[in-house]
Amino acid sequence: MIFRRALQREFTHVAGAVFIALFAVLITVVLIRLLGQAAGGRVPVDAVLALIGFGALSDLPVVLTLTVFLGVLLALSRSYRDSEMVVWFASGLPLTAWIRPVLRFALPLTLVIAGMTLFLGPWANQKSSDYRGKLENRDDTQRVAPGVFRESSGAQRVFFVETEAGEDGKVRNVFVSEEKDGKLTVVVASKGSVQADEEGSRYVILEQGRRYDGIPGTPEYRVMIFDRYQLRIESNPQAAQPARVRTKPTAMLLQDADGFSLGELSYRINTPLEALILTLLAVPLSFVNPRAGRANNLLLALLIYLIYNNAILICQTWVSQGKLSFASGLLLPHLVASVLLVLLFYRRLVVMPFWRRRAPVALPLEGSGEVVAGEGGLLSGGEQQQGQAQ
């Protein structure tokens, strides 16, 4: 059918453009946050790309929800502005005829959102947490970056290396400061490298430098000049990362069935349902009066989305705290949204339809006292003859 094909093509094109814009915004936000952490030394530069991928996967359901909602809303709003809706309504199609094409477009994306929230999102959060745990458990030599002061894992040492390792595998102009038991130790060396023995133990080798030991605030300092200074690297034990609710698989949430697990499970189920109901809400919200502002319906739609999404988050919190049952947390926000959906359709179809047929009026026939029913008003005899000739 021409009607369905035209709508599907329009929805696809608009949703593709919306997704590209929203995904670019998402990547930019995640990149800025991670670059700030990398500049502060909390995340190494070579780990930024992997963390961007994990963060984008975990936040992608929100992007897809907005994509399907705004795609339908903008496509139908354009049809109102360009008076295409008048043509469709004049062809005998009511507003409810848009529900089936919208559902055919939204259901596949809703299934994708459900798969991401129930399976892919927790996997991405778990991988991101494991990766960050490995970064936290690195030894001090792996934290060093050229031109940046870095703290050790225990915040007892500060490292600085001016230039990275050259062809000989040695860095230049090394600075190490350590404070322990009220004593300050400062080591400076012109060269430094990391070596391992046959048993697998790793050592930091500093060459041509000095060591200063003393108590801050007192003139008592001991200076030692060395040609070669060797320090063993103590490997940090792999600390087990505490399991967060967001990282747990959906099957584990069903097994635990505690407050926090049920709250997270309600959010994962509510997200695809939210996307489906929002898409249906876009049909009555897409109405645009060409004589009024063109952005009014878009602002109202975004406000409804924010309220709807915050209601789901509040229900998740209440389920986690035991203030609301799991079933109520699933039904309450969608029940209110469904009532709003019915009211909006009723308003557009019954109370304030924007298309109305004019009442028939009596048209006099030329040369007789008879009248015929017509639309739009009285026609003169010359206009009637011209119409008959046409």
N, C-alpha and C positions, 0 to 999 in steps of 0.2 A: 504494500500500500504506500502511495506517495506520502501520505501524512506521517506514517511511522518512519519511513526512510529519511525524510527530511529532518525530523526531530532527532533521530539517532546520529545523523551526521553533524547536526548543529551541536548537540550535547558533547560529542567526542572532540570536536575542534575547540570549543570553549573550555572544556575540562582539561585538555592538554595544555593550553596556554596558562590556565590557572595553576596547574600542577608545577609547571616549569618555574613560574614566579614564586610560588610558595616554597618549593624545594630549594631554590636559590637563596631565599631568605633564611631558611632553616640551616643550610650549610654555612652561611655567613655568620649566623649567631653562634653556632657550635665552634666555628673556626676562631672567632674573636675570643670566646671564652677559653679555649685551649691554648691559644697563643699567649694570653695573659698568664695562664698557669706555667707555660713553658718559659716565659720571660722571668717569672719568679723562681724558677728552678724546681717547681713541684712536678713538672712533666718534662721528660727529655724531648728534644726537637724531633728525633727520629720516631717517636711514638705518637706524634700528633695525627698523622694520616690514619693510623689504625683506630685511634679513639674517635676520630671524626666519623668513620664508617659505622662503628658501634652506636654512637650517639644518634646518627641519622636513622638507623634501623629502628631504634627504640622509639623515636618521635615520629616516624613515618605514618602511623595510623591517624594521628591528628591532622597531618597534611592531607591525607587521602579523604578524611571526613570533610574538611573544608573544600577540597577539590570537587567532590560530587555535589555538595550543597551549592557552592557558588557557580558551578558549571550549569546546573539546571536553572538556577535563579537568573543568571546573566543571559542565558540563551532565551528564556521566555520573556525577560524584560525587553530584550532587543526586538522581539516580535511585537510586543505592545507598542514600542516607540515607532517602529516602522509600519504600523497599521496592518501587519500580517495577521494578527489575531482577529481583526475584523473580518478578514476574508475567510478564516477558518470557521468563525462563528456563523457567518452568513451561509456557509456550506452545510450548516446543520449540526456541527460538532459542539457539544456543551463543554464546560470547563472540566468535568469529570472524565472526558475522553483523554485527557493528558495523563491520567494516573497510570494506565497500562504502559505507554512508552517510557515514562519516567522510571517505573519499576523495572522494566527490561534493561534500562541503562544502569540503574543503581544496584540491582541485586548482585551482579558479578563483582562489583567493587566492594559491596558489603561483605561478601564472602572472603575477599582478599583481606579486608580490614580485620575480620574475625580471625583468620589464620595468623595474621601478624600479631594481634594482641594476645592470642591464646598460646602461640608457639614461638614465633620468630622474635617477638619483643623480649620475652624472658630469656631466651638464648643470647640475644645481643647484650642484655644487661649483665648476664652471668659472665660472658666473655670479657666485657669491659671491666667488671670487678676483678676477675682473675688477672687480667693484664695489668691493672693498676697495682694489684698485690705484688706481682713480680717486680714491678718498678720500685715499690717501696722496700723490697727485700734485697735490693742490689747492694754490693759492697761499696765502700767509699770511692774506690778508684773509678768505678763505672759512673759515678755521679759528676766527675770532673768534666768541665767544658772549657775550651779556650776563651780567655777574656772575661770570665764570669766567676764571681765568688760563690762558692757552693758550701752548704753545711752538710755535715755527715748525718747519718740516720739518727744518731743519738743527740744531735745538736751540740756536741762537745768540740768538734773540729771545724775549721773553716779552711777551704782549699782555694788556691788560685793558680792557674797556669796561663802564661801569657800567650804562648803559641802551641799549636798542636804538634803531634809527633811527626818528625820528618822521615827521611828514608832510613835512618838508623834506628827508628822506633823510639826515639827519646824526645820528650817535651822540653821546652826551654823556660827558664825563669819561674821556678816553682816556689810557692809560698804556702806554708802550713802553720796554722795557729791552733793551739789546743789549750784549754783551761780545765784543770782537774785538781780537786782538793785545795782550791784557793791559790794554786800556782799556775803561772802562765808559761807556756813553752812555744817559742816561735822558731821555725826552721825555714831557711831560705837556701836555695840551691840553684845553680845555673843549668843543671840538667837533671832529668828524672826519667825513669822507666819502670815497667812492671815485668817481673820475671817469675817463672815457676820452676821448682826443683823436680826431681824424679818422683817424689812422693805426692806431687800435686799441690803442695803448699805454694802460695803466691806471696811475693815480696815486692815492696817498693824500694827501688834503688835510687838514691839521690847522690849526686856527684858535685864536688867543688862548691861547698856551701858552709853555712854556719848555723849553730844552734844556740838560742838564748833561753836560759831558764831563770825564773825569778818570781817574786811576789809583786803584783801590781801596786803602785803607790810607794814602793821602797826602792832605794838605790842599789840593793843587793841583787846583782844579776851575775850569772855565770855564762861565759861565752866559750863555745867549743867550735874550733875550726876542723873540718873534716874534708877528706878527699872522696870518701865513699861512706855512705850512711845507708844501712839496710834495716827495713822495718817489715815485720810480718803482717799480712793482711788477715784479719779474723773474719771468716765468712759468717754472714748473718743467717740464723736459722730461718727456714721457711715457715713463717707464721701463718696459721690457718685464718683465712678471712671469714668474719662472721657472715652467715647467710642472711641476706636481706629478703624481704617479702617480694620485692620486684624481680629478684633473680630466680625465684623458685618456679619450677615448671608447674603447669596447670594441674597435672595429676597429683603433684605433691601438695598443692593447696587443698585439693579435695580430700586427701588423706589426713592432713593436719586438722582442718575444720575448726581452727581457733578464730578469735575475733579478727586479728590482722589478716589471716589467710582468707577469710570470707570477705573482708572488705576489699582486698586486692582482686579476688575472684569476681566480685560484683562489678568492679570497674572494668575488668577485661570483657565481661559479657555486655555491659551497658554501652561500651564504645561502638560496636557495630550496630546495635539497635538505635543508638543516637543518630548514626549516619543515615539509616534508612528512614527514620521519621523526619529528620531535617530535610531530606530530599523531597518527601511528600509535602512538607510545609512550604517548600520553595514554589510550588504551583500557585497557591493563592497569594503568596507574598510577592510574586513577580509582577503583579498588576502595576502598571505605570500610567498615570494620566499625562498625556503629552502636553497639557497646558500647565501642569504643576512641575515641581522639581523632579528631576530624574534620579536623584540619589536618595530620595526619601525611603523608598522600599529597601534599598541596600543597607541603609543605616538601621532600619527596623529589623532586618534579617540578622545583621551582625549582633544587635542587642539581644535578640532571641537566642542566638547561638551561645553568647556569653552566659546568659542566665541559665540556659539548659545545661551547658557544660559544668558550670559552678554547682548547680543542683546535684549533678551526678557525683562530683567530688565531695560535696557535703554528705550525701547519702553514704558514700564510701567511708568517710570518717566516722559517721554515726554507727555504721555496721561494725567497724573496727573497735569502737568503744563500747559496743553492746547496747547502745541506745536505740537501735533499730534492728529488726530481724532481717535475715538475708533476703527473704522473699519480698519484704516491703522495700528494701533498698533497690531491688530489681524493678518492681512495678511502679513505685511512686513517681519518679521523674517522667517515665514514659507515659503513664496514665494522664498526668497533667498536660504533657505535650500532645497526646492524642485528643484530649478535650479541646485544646487550642486549635488543633488541626480541623476538627469538625466545625468549630465556630467560624473559622476563617472561610471554609468552603460554604457554609450556610450564608455568611455575609455576602460573598461574591455571587452566589447563585440565586438567593431569594430576596434578601433584604435590600441590597444595593447593587443590582446588576448594572454593569456599565453599558451593555447593549440592550436596547428596548425597541420593540416594534411599535411603530406609530399606529394610533387608532385609525381605523378606516373612516373616511369622510365621503360625503355624498358628492358626486360629480354630475352636473347636469348634462344631458345630451343635447346636441345642437338641433334646434328646430322642434323640440318636443318638451313636454313637461316631465319626462322620466329622468330618473337619476340612477347612477351606478356607483357602486362602492369603489373607492380608490384609496391611495395612500399619498400623503404629503400635502394635500390641499386641493383647491379648485383650479381647473385648467380652463383657459379661454377657448373659444371655438377655433381660432387659428392654430393654437398649440395642439388641439385635439386632431385637426386635419393634418398637421405636420407629423404628429405621432403616428397617425394611421398610414400616411404615405411612407413613413420609414418602415 
